[in-house]
């Protein structure tokens, strides 16, 4: 039995982890060291701290397994050119006059079907740059369109953050995905409006860039979208006919279908290995996240936060979006933020009468508000996709936060409406 860890210890551990991440120490090691220091300072001692950390990491094994198998789908969509086909098709259908909307919708759909948000942005970026050059749009405008669309798609996707939140609340994955459809759509609209405003501030930054060569042979749209459709159909069987197909099975099946229908079966091993390489980092990050989550769960932090809310006469459900926002900011990661917040506050939220699916949806949306701070990889990966300077990339953070805040507010309103 792990002794109670003080709130001070948990906070010191979390702050230390953030500082180390900012100092470019690997996030997983930063979280592990922060957890150990926090546990010791919090009064658990070395043995008690390690016990809490191991317990927390063990709690991550279920989502880690599902995330590892999701790499098959992500690898298949990227390597076969299916993700690029989906993006190009959407952009062509909507045309240059609706370029910002096309870019945002393309990124949203690619992310929603199971591609990680940073990869979705990187996938759409070459197309977005080409459109920006033709339509005379700014870097800031197209990047915000991609990020905003990605954030909208991320909260309705079978991605690591959704899997982690559904696992913590013991929810059906599709139930959580469906719960945030309306918040996602509203966030998409806000993204398009904000990006449209920024796109008018033309910076001519693309003038000297040459067109990138095509990376893939053309894939018919039906073939490109078939794998994700199979995944959605399999996951939906539980609510439709009562047959439960776990994401551990559905996601890789969708990836294999994509590989087969696009005629790349001889590259199956290569593409699945590529997909695994894309999720290994997230999986390791989640194990590190589990250690700090274990310390926080074994501490009095959650109780103290509830007491603060009560002292401020705030309802208990506020803990859901607030914890998502704070943990997303602390880790600069939607996945880590939603995981820590869900693992830590699932029990007190449900015990206070907040429905599990509503609490998970609010946490999940909240984790997208400040997840793109500079101490995370998403900030740098997305900025690099359009060759944007760090200074200019920093200027986008308030707009990104507004997109995430929009989906969070809508998720809260839907909970209140019941």
ABEGO torsion letter per residue (X at the ends): XBBBBBAAAAAAAAAAAAAAAAAGBBAAAAAAAAAAAAAAAAGAEAAAAAAAAAAAAAAAAAAAAAAAAAAAAAAAAAAAGAAAAAAAAAAAAAEAAAAAAAAAAAAAAAAAAGBBAAAAAAAAAAAAAAAAAAAGBBAAAAAAAAAAAAAAAAAABABAAAAAAAAAAGBBAAAAAAAAAAAAAAAAAAAAAAAAAAAABBAGAAAABBBBBBABBBBBAAAAAAAAAAAAAAAAAAAAAGBBBBAAAAAAAAAAAAAAAAGAAAAAAAAAAAAAAAAAAAAAAAAAAAAAAAAAAABAAAAAAAAAAAAAGBBAAAAAAAAAAAAAAAAGBAAAAAAAAAAAAAAAAAAAGBBAAAAAAAAAAAAAAAAABAABAAAAAAAAAAGBBAAAAAAAAAAAAAAAAAAAAAAAAAAAAX
